[in-house]
Amino acid sequence: MNNTRFATAVHILTILADSPEEWVNSDWIAGSININPAMVRKELSVLQERGMVVGRKGKEGGSRLNKSSKEISLADVYCAVKNSEVLGKKNLNPSPKCPVGKDINKELAILFSATDQLVMDSLSGKTLEDFARKFR
């Protein structure tokens, strides 16, 4: 996963965990991350689909956690925003005539899956509350 989606989602959720009773708007969150509010709204939408966040429209609108930060693991966040393997993507068309090329993607799939599982195992033992506590 060579992008900032996980970092952005954790940043958003950490802000919301710090103000559990408040509706925090996407402009304020975007200012903290220093990104476009539309990007924040996109990630909030994903987090809302996963049940981690609830949103409210209107002048007094915003977002807040839908459940306790103790109930959200960093593995949950990772799964919500993951769009590729930790090690990246495989080459699409290796040569089937090459002794390496013909089987490389099968072997890489095993390696990528094992590496991804290590990341999941590590993150599943950490909650959003544990992470957010570092900023209080």
C-alpha positions in Angstrom: 0.0 0.0 0.0 2.2 2.8 -1.3 -0.1 5.7 -0.6 -1.2 7.9 2.3 -4.7 6.5 2.8 -3.9 4.6 6.0 -2.1 7.6 7.5 -5.0 9.9 6.5 -7.6 7.6 7.9 -5.7 7.2 11.2 -5.2 11.0 11.4 -8.9 11.6 10.9 -9.9 9.0 13.4 -7.4 10.2 16.0 -8.9 13.7 15.7 -12.4 12.3 16.1 -11.3 10.1 19.1 -10.0 13.2 20.8 -13.4 14.9 20.6 -15.9 12.0 20.9 -18.9 14.1 21.6 -18.3 16.8 19.0 -19.2 17.0 15.3 -15.9 17.8 13.6 -16.2 19.2 10.1 -14.1 18.1 7.2 -12.5 21.5 6.6 -11.1 21.5 10.1 -9.8 18.0 9.7 -8.3 18.9 6.3 -6.5 21.8 7.9 -4.9 19.5 10.4 -3.7 17.1 7.7 -3.0 19.9 5.3 -5.0 18.3 2.4 -8.0 19.1 0.4 -11.3 18.7 2.3 -12.7 16.6 -0.5 -10.0 14.0 0.2 -11.1 14.0 3.8 -14.7 13.6 2.9 -13.8 10.7 0.6 -12.0 8.9 3.5 -14.8 9.7 5.9 -17.3 8.1 3.5 -15.2 4.9 3.5 -15.0 5.0 7.3 -18.7 5.6 7.5 -19.4 2.6 5.3 -17.3 0.5 7.7 -19.3 1.7 10.7 -16.5 3.6 12.4 -17.8 7.1 11.7 -21.2 8.7 11.5 -21.8 12.0 9.7 -24.3 14.8 10.0 -25.0 17.3 7.2 -25.8 21.0 7.6 -24.5 24.0 9.3 -23.9 22.1 12.6 -22.8 19.0 10.7 -19.6 17.1 10.7 -18.4 13.7 11.7 -17.7 11.8 14.9 -16.9 8.2 15.9 -19.8 5.8 15.6 -18.3 3.6 18.3 -15.7 3.8 21.1 -12.1 4.3 20.0 -11.4 1.2 22.2 -13.5 -0.9 19.8 -11.7 0.2 16.6 -8.4 -1.7 15.9 -5.8 -0.2 13.6 -6.3 -3.5 11.6 -9.9 -2.4 11.0 -8.7 0.9 9.6 -6.1 -0.8 7.5 -8.7 -3.2 6.0 -11.0 -0.2 5.3 -8.5 1.7 3.2 -6.2 -1.1 1.8 -6.1 -1.1 -1.9 -3.0 -3.1 -2.6 -0.6 -5.5 -0.9 2.0 -4.1 1.5 4.8 -4.9 -1.0 3.0 -3.4 -3.9 1.8 -4.9 -7.1 3.1 -7.8 -9.2 4.2 -7.4 -12.7 1.3 -8.0 -15.0 2.9 -9.8 -17.9 6.1 -11.7 -17.1 7.3 -13.9 -19.8 5.8 -17.4 -19.7 8.9 -18.6 -21.6 11.3 -17.6 -18.7 11.9 -20.1 -15.9 11.4 -17.3 -13.4 8.7 -15.3 -15.3 6.4 -18.2 -15.7 6.0 -18.8 -11.9 7.0 -15.5 -10.3 3.5 -14.2 -9.7 2.4 -17.4 -8.0 5.3 -17.2 -5.6 5.0 -13.5 -5.1 1.3 -14.0 -4.2 2.4 -16.3 -1.4 5.0 -13.8 -0.2 2.7 -10.9 -0.4 -0.1 -12.7 1.5 2.3 -13.7 4.3 3.6 -10.2 4.6 0.1 -8.7 4.6 -0.8 -11.1 7.4 2.1 -10.0 9.5 0.9 -6.4 9.2 -2.6 -7.4 10.1 -1.4 -9.4 13.1 0.6 -6.4 14.3 -2.2 -3.9 13.8 -5.0 -6.0 15.3 -3.3 -5.7 18.7 -3.5 -1.9 18.7 -6.7 0.1 19.1 -7.4 3.6 18.0 -7.6 4.5 21.7 -4.0 3.3 22.2 -2.9 5.4 19.3 -4.9 8.5 20.1 -3.6 8.5 23.7 -0.2 9.5 22.4 -1.6 13.0 21.6 -3.3 13.8 24.9 
